[in-house]
């Protein structure tokens, strides 16, 4: 018998070698595979050959194949074997465990894996009914200190177990076996055993009942906390902790997790959090990051965040969980990650801070208040956008190269992080409002007093100016965001008499006096002024200075009388200035009323020059004036002002030329230049002025419809002549002073909407020149938004805002279509009964907005906000 088995084993070894050798042909490999598979399925000598091939004298590849044969026998032939054959195979396998393998540091991993699988398959089939002493036998094997492979194998046995193979009642004994190797971790072999043990434990913690994890006052979790100080085991220990603490379940079952806030456990967690950063930062040989240590940091950060979620759920619940005594140490550990150079780690903590600062009980604790101040001071650093993977200007760049694929990926992540931190800053401000204001005040003062440093990323268009990624620009940007977040809360939560008016006005005076010609910095200055504007309401005499600071930015130019296209930064600054004026006039219209005449005269002067303002900027200033005029509280006065303001637009909109353009699609296309072939993209846009006229008219009418209103106070409205009658329950019926001027403009609006729908008919699409065949398609920026493609990096603000003529034409059609429907949708709420009383209104809507809808592209149908029309009827 021995000789045939030896010969068969030789054939199997040859077949395995043929399959593994790179020089073997495909034909030989297929023949060898066929031989092996037939042997496994049909040979009666599988056990004998498998055991012989698994001997230590064989190569690792052959031994692995022998163990695979034995696993195949257990999995597919076990039920056909006699009890004596099963016992013999089990004893032989246990013999391989005790003496059939090389020492743990020499044995190949795949051999240990294969051996473990055999035992697992036998346990699944025999334990506990036919193998009641299995755990004792395993324990005896693990006690054999000279052969640590046995412990290693044991861990793999349980790792490969499926949850349905045994009773929960056995778990305490199993966990006891797994914890055995934790207390002797000096030698490298012991470390391998420890790693395998922890990996096995992680497989159990994910699904066993919480009572087994929290058994013995969470002794298991305390051991895991202790292992956080062991460099070779801390990663696996952290992963086990993370799985355990992240478990969901009933609150009473999770209450024992609070033991991790005890002195010993929290000291280990705090020590690991504060000391691991430096170890993870650099590799002495390569100069890069030690990946394993950095992964440990990520896991430990997740542990702290999960622990924060547990404490926020438990404290204040019905289970009498008090604020833990070591909450300060927990927050110090979390704070270590908040101030870490890694952008990913900083971001991971923000939601936890928000939960702590938002918590009804924890937010009132003195320790949390003290940490809120530290958090706000740390935000002065973390909010500064640095750490791009393509750069080397800060320690965070090294981590970013590990975590992000590109600068765009980093930029997208940072924007999300900033939004989360902004929320946490606002919540911290509620806890310590005066300290938050002082921190913001100091930061603003510091930036104003610090000279501008463009660094290595200066503007490409103007020397001496910042790009969006210049050091000063990113610091101003961060400071502005922080100040806006703090002061936005300050005025909401403080009583009027407690607002630091003197300090606020002193700061505002400092900002107003600050002078710069850098558009990026000046844009930040405008935001700070808008943020500090509530202080002006307490000292109205300062209002003109604020307005005189804002208005020059509306007409800002880097080079006066320059015909070159404006940079994106300049264009955004001018738009920002217009938005600031609108925002102030919207939120403080009654306060702005005394300055109305001064503003109106100034706006008239700006309008007198065709080159000073774009049409959009003119519309913005008109909106600001309309918002203030709402405070006239005199129907006739406001109506007269609106007529005067709209007179140029009314004349142009109702001209015979404009009527002919708006009524006929062919004339319209010719008027805007969409039927012309442009061979040179840089050719001057001759028809641009015509498109501008149409846009100006539409945007002005839209601005009036959106902004003109009657007084909110019924008594003031009645006294001012805005009430025309009442309904049956006594509620007043108002009239809008803009209704009469607007009614005359609506027929041309319906004509324009009808013409725009007709543009999508085949005969009109054919009228487009080859230059503009794609102008009706969805805008690229909308495509990118829908697809989640990040916008270009902010240094694009340094580039020219110039677009070629096809892009400008596409933008014109897109915005015009949207604005027409926005105007129509707002007409009902604005004009009230004067709109719905228009003769033949339904027919006009059906004959314009609803015409040829089957030809209109889907993306054009979004602005059809018919619910606004219907709800007001």
KAURSUL-V525553 format. One record per backbone hydrogen bond with DSSP energy under -1.0 kcal/mol. NH is the residue of the N-H (numbers start at 1). CO is the residue of the C=O. Records with the same first field share a line. If there is no record, write none. Layout:
NH = CO, CO
This chain:
5 = 1
6 = 2
7 = 3
8 = 4
9 = 5
10 = 6
11 = 7
12 = 8
13 = 9
14 = 10
15 = 11
16 = 12
17 = 13
18 = 14
19 = 15
20 = 16
21 = 17
24 = 21
29 = 25
30 = 26
31 = 27
32 = 28
33 = 29
34 = 30
35 = 31
36 = 32
37 = 33
38 = 34
39 = 35
40 = 36
41 = 37
42 = 38
43 = 39
49 = 45
50 = 46
51 = 47
52 = 48
53 = 49
54 = 50
55 = 52
58 = 55
63 = 59
64 = 60
65 = 61
66 = 62
67 = 63
68 = 64
69 = 65
70 = 66
71 = 67
72 = 68
73 = 69
74 = 70
75 = 71
76 = 72
77 = 73
81 = 78
86 = 82
87 = 83
88 = 84
89 = 85
90 = 86
91 = 87
92 = 88
93 = 89
94 = 90
95 = 91
96 = 92
97 = 93
98 = 94
99 = 95
100 = 96
106 = 103
107 = 103
112 = 108
113 = 109
114 = 110
115 = 111
116 = 112
117 = 113
118 = 114
119 = 115
120 = 116
121 = 117
122 = 118
123 = 119
124 = 120
126 = 122
127 = 123
130 = 126
131 = 126
134 = 131
137 = 133
138 = 134
139 = 135
140 = 136
141 = 137
142 = 138
143 = 139
144 = 141
145 = 143
147 = 144
150 = 147
152 = 148
153 = 149
154 = 150
155 = 151
156 = 152
157 = 153
158 = 154
159 = 155
160 = 156
165 = 162
170 = 167
171 = 168
174 = 170
175 = 171
176 = 172
177 = 173
178 = 174
179 = 175
182 = 179
184 = 181
191 = 187
192 = 188
193 = 189
194 = 190
195 = 191
196 = 192
197 = 193
198 = 194
199 = 195
200 = 196
201 = 197
202 = 198
203 = 199
204 = 200
205 = 201
206 = 202
207 = 204
208 = 204
212 = 209
214 = 210
218 = 214
219 = 215
222 = 218
223 = 219
224 = 220
225 = 221
226 = 222
227 = 223
228 = 225
229 = 226
230 = 227
233 = 230
234 = 230
237 = 233
238 = 234
239 = 235
240 = 236
241 = 237
242 = 238
243 = 239
244 = 240
245 = 241
246 = 242
247 = 244
254 = 250
255 = 251
257 = 254
258 = 255
259 = 256
260 = 257
261 = 258
262 = 259
266 = 262
267 = 263
268 = 264
269 = 265
270 = 266
271 = 267
272 = 268
273 = 269
274 = 270
275 = 271
276 = 272
280 = 276
281 = 277
283 = 288
287 = 283
294 = 290
295 = 291
296 = 292
297 = 293
298 = 294
299 = 295
300 = 296
301 = 297
302 = 298
303 = 299
304 = 300
305 = 301
306 = 302
307 = 303
308 = 304
309 = 305
310 = 306
311 = 307
312 = 308
313 = 309
314 = 310
315 = 311
317 = 314
327 = 324
330 = 326
331 = 327
332 = 328
333 = 329
334 = 330
335 = 331
336 = 332
338 = 334
339 = 335
340 = 337
346 = 342
347 = 343
348 = 344
353 = 349
354 = 350
355 = 351
356 = 352
357 = 353
358 = 354
359 = 355
363 = 359
364 = 361
365 = 362
369 = 365
370 = 366
371 = 367
372 = 368
373 = 369
374 = 370
375 = 371
376 = 372
377 = 373
378 = 374
379 = 375
381 = 378
382 = 378
383 = 379
384 = 381
386 = 384
391 = 388
397 = 394
400 = 396
401 = 397
403 = 399
404 = 400
410 = 406
411 = 407
412 = 408
413 = 409
414 = 410
415 = 411
416 = 412
417 = 413
418 = 414
419 = 415
420 = 416
421 = 417
422 = 418
423 = 419
424 = 420
425 = 421
426 = 422
427 = 423
428 = 424
429 = 425
430 = 426
432 = 428
436 = 432
437 = 433
438 = 434
439 = 435
440 = 436
441 = 437
442 = 438
443 = 439
444 = 440
445 = 441
446 = 442
447 = 443
448 = 444
449 = 445
457 = 454
459 = 465
465 = 462
467 = 457
470 = 467
472 = 453
474 = 470
475 = 471
476 = 472
477 = 473
478 = 474
479 = 475
480 = 476
481 = 477
482 = 478
483 = 479
484 = 480
485 = 481
486 = 482
487 = 483
488 = 484
490 = 486
491 = 487
493 = 489
494 = 490
498 = 495
501 = 499
504 = 500
505 = 501
506 = 502
507 = 503
508 = 504
509 = 505
510 = 506
511 = 507
512 = 508
513 = 509
522 = 518
523 = 519
524 = 520
525 = 521
526 = 522
527 = 523
528 = 524
529 = 525
530 = 526
531 = 527
532 = 528
535 = 532
536 = 533
538 = 535
539 = 536
542 = 539
543 = 540
546 = 542
547 = 543
548 = 544
549 = 545
550 = 546
551 = 547
553 = 550
554 = 551
556 = 553
562 = 559
568 = 799
569 = 797
571 = 567
572 = 568
573 = 569
574 = 570
575 = 571
576 = 572
577 = 573
578 = 574
579 = 575
580 = 576
581 = 577
582 = 578
583 = 579
584 = 580
585 = 581
586 = 582
587 = 583
588 = 584
592 = 588
595 = 592
596 = 593
599 = 595
600 = 596
601 = 597
602 = 598
603 = 599
604 = 600
605 = 601
606 = 602
607 = 603
608 = 604
609 = 606
618 = 614
619 = 615
620 = 616
621 = 617
622 = 618
623 = 619
624 = 620
625 = 621
626 = 622
627 = 623
628 = 624
629 = 625
630 = 626
631 = 628
632 = 629
635 = 720
638 = 634
639 = 635
640 = 636
641 = 637
642 = 638
643 = 639
644 = 640
645 = 641
646 = 642
650 = 646
651 = 647
652 = 648
653 = 649
654 = 650
659 = 655
660 = 656
661 = 657
662 = 658
663 = 659
664 = 660
668 = 664
669 = 665
670 = 666
671 = 667
672 = 668
674 = 669
676 = 673
683 = 680
686 = 684
691 = 687
692 = 688
693 = 689
694 = 690
695 = 691
696 = 692
697 = 693
698 = 694
699 = 695
700 = 696
701 = 697
702 = 698
703 = 699
704 = 700
705 = 701
706 = 702
707 = 703
708 = 704
717 = 713
718 = 714
719 = 715
720 = 716
721 = 718
722 = 717
724 = 733
725 = 733
727 = 731
730 = 727
733 = 725
735 = 722
739 = 736
742 = 738
743 = 739
745 = 742
746 = 742
749 = 745
750 = 746
751 = 747
752 = 748
753 = 749
754 = 750
755 = 751
756 = 752
757 = 753
758 = 754
759 = 755
760 = 757
761 = 758
765 = 761
766 = 762
768 = 765
769 = 674
772 = 769
775 = 772
777 = 774
783 = 779
784 = 780
785 = 781
786 = 782
787 = 783
789 = 784
796 = 793
797 = 794
798 = 795
799 = 796
801 = 566
808 = 804
809 = 805
810 = 806
811 = 807
812 = 808
813 = 809
814 = 810
815 = 811
816 = 812
817 = 813
818 = 814
819 = 815
820 = 816
821 = 817
822 = 818
823 = 819
824 = 820
825 = 821
826 = 822
827 = 823
830 = 826
831 = 827
832 = 828
834 = 831
835 = 832
836 = 832
837 = 833
838 = 835
841 = 838
844 = 840
845 = 841
846 = 842
847 = 843
848 = 845
849 = 845
850 = 845
855 = 852
860 = 857
861 = 858
864 = 861
865 = 863
866 = 864
868 = 865
870 = 866
871 = 867
873 = 870
